[in-house]
Every structure is written in C-alpha cells, then in structure tokens.
C-alpha cells in the first residue's frame, strides 16, 4: 500500500511520488497498491485519482505488478463508470 506525497499546497507531489515509487521497487516490493486508503484517496478528485494511478504505472514501468482501487461510490453503476 503506497503513500501519496503532497506539496505544501496539498497537490500531489509527483517528484516525491517518483522517488517514493522507486524506493518501494528498489527495496524489494513485490507489487504496488496506489490510490488506496493510505494514499488519502477519499480526499482526491476523480481526475487526481486517475493521474496518480497513471503516474505510478509510468514510474514503475512494469517492474512490479500495480493495482489501484476504483470503488469510491455508493452504487455499482457509479463504480463501473469510474473504473472505465
């Protein structure tokens, strides 16, 4: 389960995310779970959740498996729409 670093203005710190992702991989993580409860997912917008997930996919570059959650909503249909 990954953490998400933030800047002083509470936006995602992508430089820090790059370093943190590399740290997880280089120290032996068998996989990454981005956009999860430890990453403050409930405080991110839909766009930020997608950007965070895409960034971790790009940074990890297939070195380890990566998953991300997409179940934020109360109905199945809303969750399916977001996951798409």
C-alpha positions as CSV (number, residue, x, y, z in Angstrom):
1,X,0.0,0.0,0.0
2,X,1.5,3.2,-1.1
3,X,1.5,6.7,0.4
4,X,0.9,9.7,-1.7
5,X,3.3,12.7,-1.1
6,X,1.8,16.1,-1.2
7,X,3.2,19.6,-1.7
8,X,2.6,22.5,0.7
9,X,-0.5,23.5,-1.3
10,X,-2.0,20.0,-1.0
11,X,-1.5,18.9,-4.6
12,X,0.2,15.6,-5.4
13,X,3.9,15.9,-5.3
14,X,4.9,14.0,-8.5
15,X,8.6,14.4,-7.9
16,X,8.2,12.9,-4.5
17,X,5.9,10.2,-5.9
18,X,8.6,9.3,-8.4
19,X,11.2,8.9,-5.7
20,X,8.9,7.0,-3.4
21,X,7.9,4.6,-6.1
22,X,11.5,3.9,-7.0
23,X,12.2,3.4,-3.3
24,X,9.4,0.8,-2.9
25,X,10.6,-1.1,-6.0
26,X,14.3,-0.9,-5.2
27,X,13.8,-2.2,-1.6
28,X,12.0,-5.3,-2.8
29,X,8.3,-4.5,-3.0
30,X,6.5,-7.4,-4.8
31,X,3.8,-5.0,-6.0
32,X,2.3,-1.6,-5.6
33,X,-1.2,-0.6,-4.5
34,X,-1.7,3.0,-5.4
35,X,-4.8,5.1,-4.9
36,X,-5.8,3.3,-1.7
37,X,-6.8,4.4,1.8
38,X,-3.2,5.1,2.8
39,X,-2.9,7.4,-0.2
40,X,-5.7,9.7,1.0
41,X,-7.9,8.6,-2.0
42,X,-11.1,10.0,-0.4
43,X,-9.6,13.5,-0.5
44,X,-8.6,13.4,-4.2
45,X,-10.8,14.4,-7.1
46,X,-11.6,11.9,-9.8
47,X,-9.0,13.5,-12.1
48,X,-6.3,13.3,-9.4
49,X,-7.1,9.6,-8.7
50,X,-6.6,8.8,-12.4
51,X,-3.5,11.0,-12.6
52,X,-2.0,9.4,-9.5
53,X,-2.6,5.9,-10.9
54,X,-1.2,6.7,-14.3
55,X,1.9,8.3,-12.7
56,X,2.6,5.1,-10.7
57,X,2.1,2.9,-13.8
58,X,4.5,5.1,-15.7
59,X,7.1,5.3,-12.9
60,X,7.0,1.6,-12.1
61,X,7.3,0.8,-15.8
62,X,6.3,-2.8,-15.4
63,X,9.0,-3.6,-12.8
64,X,6.4,-4.9,-10.4
65,X,2.6,-5.5,-10.6
66,X,0.5,-2.5,-9.7
67,X,-3.2,-2.2,-8.7
68,X,-5.4,0.7,-7.9
69,X,-8.8,0.9,-6.4
70,X,-11.8,2.4,-8.2
71,X,-14.6,1.8,-5.7
72,X,-15.5,5.2,-4.3
73,X,-19.2,5.4,-4.9
74,X,-22.3,4.0,-3.3
75,X,-23.7,2.3,-6.4
76,X,-22.3,-0.4,-8.6
77,X,-23.0,1.7,-11.7
78,X,-21.1,4.7,-10.4
79,X,-18.1,2.5,-9.6
80,X,-18.2,0.9,-13.0
81,X,-18.3,4.3,-14.7
82,X,-15.3,5.5,-12.8
83,X,-13.3,2.2,-13.3
84,X,-13.8,2.5,-17.1
